[in-house]
Amino acid sequence: MSKVAVWAKLMLAKEDQLRIKHFFSDEFGIPARKVLKRMHISVYHSRRPMKGLVPTQESINLELSVAETRFMVMYPGGENPRSDINPANHAIGIRLHKQSNSIESVREFRSRLLEYESNQVLGKRNPSTHNRSAFGARNFQPHMSLLKPGSVLDDNIKEIAAEFRKEFETLKFDRFVTDIDR
């Protein structure tokens, strides 16, 4: 099997990306080069070619409530503060919590890819569901990276999260993209 990566992403609108960049720069002095570009929520990832799937780009209008997000360290187990994970050494992002009103909208986009998981693609793996992934991280949790490693101090994430929720009510996603990297 050839090496392929399939990605399905909800792309954050450029206006919100700029607002986020200015927020981190103006409020916390984080250099613009430390703020990620092309922010998105990955709704699906596979390391196998999927018969019939073609790259797509579709205009959408999806707004997620920032109140329904939580900051996290982008590292396995980084959903909750842990003494063995130094946030300064890792990327920082947000995740939708499981009770979010927006989770169903994200799952609808994810379900479009699940139909391409044939037995040939899966091999001996169990198929993906709304909550479980056949490839990559076992549990699917909608998240978006915001900052590169080395952007924050290990003790100021709570402060940043509180200010972020004050500054942003919603985040707008304007494109659904399916990429196939060979």
N, C-alpha and C positions, 0 to 999 in steps of 0.2 A: 504494500500500500504506500502511495506517495505521501510525503509530508504536506499536510494541508491544515490551515487553521480557519475555522468558520467563526465569524463574530456577528452578533446581532446587537445593535446599540441604539439607545435613545439619546440623541444628541442635544445637549444643552444649547439654547438659543445664544447667539453671539452677544446680544445685549446683556444677558445675565452673566455670561463669562466675564465681560468687561466690568460689570458691577462687582463681581466677586474679586477680581484682580485689584480694583481700586479699594475695596473694603479692606483686604489684607494689607495692602500697602499703606493706606491712609490711617487706619485704626491701630495697626500693630507693627508697622515699619517693616513688613516682610517684603523683600525685594521682588519685583515683578517676575524676575527669572525663576523664582521659586514656586510660582503659581502655575499649575499645569495648564496646557492648552488643549483644545478639542475635548473638553469635559463631556462625559457621557456616562450613562448607566448601561453596563453590559447586561443584556437580558438572556444571552445564550452564548456559549462557546463550545466548540468541538474541535478535536484534532484529527478529524477524519473527513474525507470528501463525502458529500451528501448528494446522492443522485437526484437530479431535478432542481436543485437549489441554484439560483443565479443571484449575482450581486444586485441589490436594489437600493433605491433611495426614494423615500416617500415623505411628503410634507405631512406633519401632524400638528396637533395643538393639544399638548398635555401639560397641565400645571400640577405640580406636586406641592403640598403644603410643607413648608420648612418646619413647622411645629411638629410634624410627624416624622422628623428625622433625628438621628443621633450622631454625634461626632464619633469617629473611631480611628484607631491606628490601623493602617492597612497592612496587617500581619495576621497570620492564623491566630485566632483567639483574641484579636485586638478590639472586639466589640465592647469589652469591659476592661476597666483599668486593671493592670496586673503589674506587680512589682518587678517581674522579670522582663518586661517589655518597656524600653525607653522610647517614648514617642519621638524624641529628637532624632532617632536613628532611622525612622521610617516615614513613608508617605502618610498623609492625614486625609481623611475623607469623611463623607457622611453616608449613612445607611437609612433606608426606610424601615421603621419598626414594623413588627409583624401585624399590629392592629391598625396600620395605616389605612385610611379610606382609599388611597391611591394604589394600593397593592394589586387590586384586581385589574386595573388598567395596565399595569406593568406585566402582569401574568398573561393578559390577552395577547400582547406582542410576543411574549415568550412562547405561547402555545403555537404560534405560526411555525416555529422551527421544530417543535416536538414531532410533528407529522413526518418529518424527513428522517427520523431515527429508525432506519430499517435494521433488520437482523444483521445485515452485512456491515453496517456502520457500527452497531453496538458490539458485535462479537459476543462475548460472555457477560457483558455488562448489563445491568438492569436499566430499563429506559428512564429517561429524565421525567420528572413530574413538575408541578408548580413549585415544589419545595426541595426537590432533590435533583442533582445533576449527574449524568452518566460520565461526564468528563470534567476534569479540574476539581475544584472544591466540591465536596460531596453535597453540602447544603447550599441551595440557592438563596442568596440574600441580596436584594437590589441595593447597590452601593455605587458611589461615585468618588473617585480620588480628586482632591482639590489642590493639595500642596505636596511638593517634592520633599524627600528626606532632608533633614537639617533646617527645616523652616520654622519649627517651633521649639520652645523649651519644654521640658518634660512636665513642668508644673503649671503651664498656662492654657492647657486645652479646654478646661472647664470655662475659663473666662472667655476664650475665643468662641466657644459654642454658644454661650449665653448672649454675647454681643451679635453673633451671626443670626440667631433667632430673632433678636430685636430688629435687626436691619432688613431681613428678608422675610416676607410673608409667604411668597411662593417662588418656585423656580419653573421656568417655562422650557419645555422641550419641543423643538420644532421639526425634527426629522427622525425618521426610523430608517436605519441603514443596516444592510446586510452585506458584509465583506467576506471575500474568500481569498486568503493569502496563500500563495503557493511557494 
